[in-house]
Amino acid sequence: MKNYVQDGAVLTLTAPYDVTSGQALKVGSIIGIATADAVETAAVEAITRGVVDVAKVSAQAWTVGAAIYWDDTARLFTTTSTSNTLAGVAVAVAANPSATGRVRLNGTYS
């Protein structure tokens, strides 16, 4: 196919703030996980699909299949949808309290 560009599971994005490898970032409607450290405005490769362990709101319990959102203010994943961007679904139980959860990122959302 002549118009195919790439799979899209990893995209080169402009870091909206300083990130370290493994940290999430939001660019427009794209939620990704940085594959390397990057300073604000630098190019960074970000995973946009797949299963990743992420920093979450500690006081939340996650169930398998729960919708997971990115809170760009707190820079944490959450089950709270209000003012946040859908990022994917939980694929493992995460206790309350716990600092991390496992999410299947679904790509980009509007």
C-alpha positions in Angstrom: 0.0 0.0 0.0 1.5 3.3 -1.1 0.1 5.5 1.6 1.1 3.4 4.7 3.5 5.3 6.9 4.0 3.2 10.1 2.3 1.0 12.7 1.9 3.9 15.2 2.6 1.9 18.3 5.6 4.3 18.9 5.4 7.9 17.8 8.0 10.7 17.9 6.4 13.5 19.9 7.5 16.9 21.3 7.8 16.6 25.1 5.3 19.0 26.6 7.3 18.9 29.9 10.4 17.2 31.1 9.9 13.4 31.2 12.0 10.4 32.2 11.9 7.0 30.5 8.8 5.2 31.5 6.8 8.4 32.4 3.6 9.2 30.6 3.0 12.4 28.6 0.1 14.0 26.8 0.4 15.8 23.5 -3.0 17.0 22.3 -5.2 13.8 22.5 -2.2 11.4 22.4 -1.2 9.6 25.6 2.2 8.0 25.5 4.9 6.5 27.6 8.4 8.0 27.0 11.0 5.5 26.0 13.8 7.8 27.0 14.4 10.9 29.1 13.6 14.2 27.3 13.4 17.9 28.3 10.5 20.0 27.5 10.2 20.7 23.7 12.7 18.0 22.8 11.7 15.1 20.5 10.9 11.9 22.4 9.8 8.4 21.2 6.6 7.4 23.0 4.7 4.1 23.2 1.0 4.7 22.4 -0.2 1.1 22.4 0.5 -2.0 24.4 0.6 -3.1 28.0 2.6 -1.0 30.4 3.1 -0.5 34.2 2.2 3.1 35.1 2.1 5.5 38.0 -1.4 5.7 39.4 -3.5 7.5 42.0 -2.5 5.5 45.0 -5.8 5.8 46.8 -7.7 4.0 44.0 -8.4 0.3 43.5 -8.4 -0.8 39.9 -10.3 -3.8 38.6 -9.5 -5.7 35.3 -11.3 -3.9 32.5 -11.8 -0.6 34.2 -11.4 2.4 32.0 -8.2 4.3 32.8 -7.7 8.0 32.2 -4.6 10.3 32.2 -4.7 13.2 34.6 -2.2 15.6 33.0 -2.3 18.0 36.1 -1.3 15.3 38.6 0.6 13.3 35.9 -0.9 10.1 37.1 -3.3 7.5 35.7 -6.7 7.4 37.3 -10.2 5.9 37.1 -11.6 9.5 37.3 -13.0 10.6 33.9 -13.8 14.2 34.7 -11.3 16.6 33.1 -9.1 13.7 32.1 -8.2 11.8 28.8 -9.1 8.2 28.2 -5.9 6.2 27.9 -6.9 2.6 28.0 -8.0 -0.2 30.3 -6.7 -1.8 33.4 -5.4 -5.4 32.7 -4.6 -6.3 36.3 -6.0 -5.6 39.7 -4.3 -2.7 41.5 -4.9 -2.4 45.2 -5.7 0.7 47.3 -3.1 1.9 48.2 -0.6 1.1 45.5 1.6 3.4 43.4 1.4 1.5 40.1 -1.1 -0.2 37.9 -1.0 -2.2 34.6 -2.8 -0.6 31.6 -3.3 -1.6 28.0 -2.9 1.7 26.1 -5.3 1.9 23.2 -3.6 4.6 21.1 -5.1 8.0 20.7 -8.4 9.5 21.6 -10.2 12.7 21.0 
